[in-house]
């Protein structure tokens, strides 16, 4: 059993450092890569980065390390990535865990999760573009020093992956686990998925934490993943 932890928008593999360290101390093999264009200043043009680019990042990791019985964990936008990866290499995946992440249905893209009024309020993103990093604001869950360190590491996010639709066929029967946070703003994509789950009576776990729970509540997240 191996864990692959996928970060969310504007972040990189560094966001999983504490969780990864805790899991590894328990003797578990853990990978927390930075997706192409994230976690560092990318040399690729934004038009070259798609959801398939990110899918290939993880599929190549799984194949190069000959990993099997993989548990994919996606935080925030990373949830969409693990869905695409699971579809591409379903025979190597044993479970998918979504942490405060949107969950797409067959034929949907990331933008389909947002309601019309939210998309109108924040504006429709353009293809072949980059969204500048959104700095973390003052929070009771982080010190000023922690916020400054996090903001210094944020990188822009390409818009193209949000337009790419996914298929849900081969990965349909892989066990899914959903974890949401109580302090996530209502306009975040994961919040819309949570509301949809409430309507459809889909079970999920709720933790008292902010959206960036993998940074603020690393011990709790590691404990939940270890179960």
C-alpha positions in Angstrom: 0.0 0.0 0.0 1.4 3.4 -1.1 0.0 6.9 -0.8 0.2 9.5 -3.5 -0.8 12.9 -2.2 -2.0 15.5 -4.7 -2.0 19.2 -3.8 -4.5 21.9 -4.6 -4.5 25.1 -6.7 -1.6 27.5 -6.2 0.2 25.0 -4.0 2.8 22.3 -4.6 4.0 19.1 -3.0 5.4 21.2 -0.2 1.9 21.6 1.2 1.9 17.9 2.2 5.2 18.0 4.0 3.9 17.6 7.5 1.3 14.9 6.6 3.9 13.0 4.6 6.4 13.1 7.4 3.9 11.7 9.9 2.8 8.9 7.6 6.3 7.9 6.8 7.1 7.7 10.5 4.5 4.9 10.6 6.4 3.0 7.9 4.2 4.0 5.0 5.6 4.8 1.6 4.4 8.3 0.6 4.8 10.4 -2.6 3.8 14.1 -2.7 4.9 15.4 -6.0 4.4 18.9 -7.4 2.3 18.8 -10.5 3.8 20.4 -13.7 3.9 24.1 -13.3 3.3 24.1 -9.6 5.6 24.3 -6.6 8.2 26.0 -8.7 8.5 28.5 -11.5 7.5 26.5 -14.6 9.4 26.8 -17.9 6.3 25.6 -19.7 3.8 28.0 -21.3 0.4 27.8 -19.7 -1.1 26.6 -23.0 1.0 23.5 -22.7 -0.4 22.5 -19.3 -3.7 20.5 -19.3 -5.4 18.0 -17.1 -3.8 15.4 -19.2 -0.4 16.9 -18.3 -1.1 16.4 -14.6 -2.6 13.0 -15.2 0.6 12.0 -17.0 2.7 13.3 -14.1 1.1 10.8 -11.7 0.7 7.9 -14.1 4.4 8.2 -15.0 5.3 8.2 -11.2 3.2 5.1 -10.6 4.6 3.2 -13.5 8.3 4.3 -12.9 8.1 3.1 -9.3 5.9 0.1 -10.3 3.4 1.0 -7.6 0.4 -1.1 -6.9 -2.5 -0.9 -4.5 -2.1 2.9 -4.5 -4.2 5.1 -2.3 -4.8 8.4 -4.2 -5.4 11.4 -2.0 -6.5 14.8 -3.5 -6.9 18.0 -1.7 -9.0 20.7 -3.2 -8.2 20.9 -7.0 -6.2 17.7 -6.5 -9.4 15.8 -6.2 -10.1 16.3 -9.9 -6.6 15.1 -10.7 -7.0 11.9 -8.7 -10.2 11.2 -10.6 -8.4 11.5 -13.9 -5.5 9.4 -12.7 -7.8 6.7 -11.4 -9.5 6.5 -14.8 -6.2 6.3 -16.6 -4.6 3.5 -14.5 -7.5 2.1 -12.4 -5.9 -1.4 -12.1 -3.2 0.2 -9.8 -5.5 2.1 -7.6 -7.1 0.7 -4.4 -8.8 3.8 -3.0 -9.5 7.5 -3.7 -9.7 10.0 -0.8 -11.0 13.5 -1.4 -10.1 16.1 1.2 -12.3 19.2 0.8 -12.2 18.6 -2.9 -14.8 19.0 -5.7 -16.0 15.7 -7.2 -16.8 15.6 -10.9 -19.4 13.4 -12.6 -18.8 11.7 -15.9 -18.5 14.3 -18.7 -18.0 17.2 -16.3 -15.1 19.7 -16.1 -14.0 21.6 -13.0 -16.0 24.7 -14.0 -19.2 22.7 -14.1 -19.1 22.4 -10.3 -19.6 26.2 -9.8 -23.0 27.7 -9.9 -23.9 30.3 -12.6 -24.0 33.2 -10.1 -20.6 32.4 -8.7 -19.1 32.2 -12.2 -20.7 35.6 -13.0 -19.5 37.2 -9.7 -15.8 36.1 -10.1 -15.8 36.2 -13.9 -15.3 33.4 -16.5 -11.7 32.3 -16.8 -10.1 32.4 -20.2 -8.4 29.4 -21.8 -4.6 29.4 -22.2 -4.2 31.7 -19.3 -2.8 31.8 -15.8 -4.6 32.7 -12.6 -2.3 34.6 -10.2 -1.8 33.2 -6.7 -4.5 34.1 -4.3 -2.7 35.0 -1.0 -3.9 33.4 2.2 -5.5 36.0 4.5 -5.3 36.4 8.2 -6.7 33.3 9.9 -7.1 32.0 13.5 -5.7 28.7 12.3 -2.3 30.1 11.2 0.2 32.5 12.7 1.3 35.5 10.7 4.7 33.8 10.1 3.0 30.7 8.8 0.9 32.7 6.4 3.9 34.7 5.1 5.8 31.4 4.5 2.8 29.9 2.7 2.2 32.9 0.5 5.8 33.1 -0.5 5.5 29.6 -2.0 2.3 30.0 -4.0 2.4 29.8 -7.8 0.0 30.7 -10.5 -2.4 28.0 -11.8 -3.1 27.3 -15.5 -6.8 27.6 -16.5 -6.8 24.9 -19.2 -7.2 21.9 -16.7 -10.5 23.5 -15.5 -11.9 23.2 -19.0 -11.0 19.6 -19.5 -13.8 17.1 -19.1 -13.2 13.8 -17.4 -14.6 10.3 -18.0 -15.8 8.1 -15.1 -15.9 4.5 -16.4 -13.1 2.2 -15.3 -12.7 3.9 -12.0 -16.3 3.9 -11.0 -16.0 0.9 -8.6 -12.9 2.0 -6.8 -13.7 2.8 -3.2 -14.2 6.6 -2.6 -13.9 8.4 0.7 -14.9 12.1 1.2 -13.8 14.5 3.9 -15.0 18.1 4.1 -14.1 21.0 6.3 -16.4 23.1 8.4 -14.6 26.4 7.8 -14.4 26.3 4.0 -16.0 29.4 2.3 -19.4 28.7 0.7 -18.1 29.8 -2.8 -15.3 27.2 -2.9 -15.8 24.3 -5.4 -15.7 21.7 -2.6 -18.6 23.5 -0.8 -20.8 22.9 -3.9 -19.9 19.3 -4.0 -20.8 19.0 -0.3 -24.2 20.6 -0.8 -24.8 18.2 -3.7 -23.9 15.2 -1.5 -26.4 16.5 1.1 -29.2 16.5 -1.4 -28.2 13.0 -2.8 -27.6 11.5 0.6 -24.0 10.6 -0.1 -22.1 9.9 3.1 -19.0 12.0 4.0 -16.9 12.9 7.0 -16.8 16.4 8.4 -13.8 17.9 10.3 -13.6 21.2 12.2 -10.9 22.8 10.1 -10.2 25.4 7.4 -9.9 24.5 3.7 -6.1 24.3 4.1 -6.5 21.6 6.7 -3.5 19.6 5.4 -1.4 22.5 6.6 -3.3 23.5 9.7 -4.4 20.1 10.9 -1.6 17.8 9.6 -1.8 15.4 12.5 -5.5 14.9 12.1 -5.3 14.4 8.4 -2.5 11.9 8.8 -4.5 10.1 11.4 -7.5 9.9 9.1 -5.4 8.6 6.2 -3.8 6.0 8.5 -7.2 4.4 9.3 
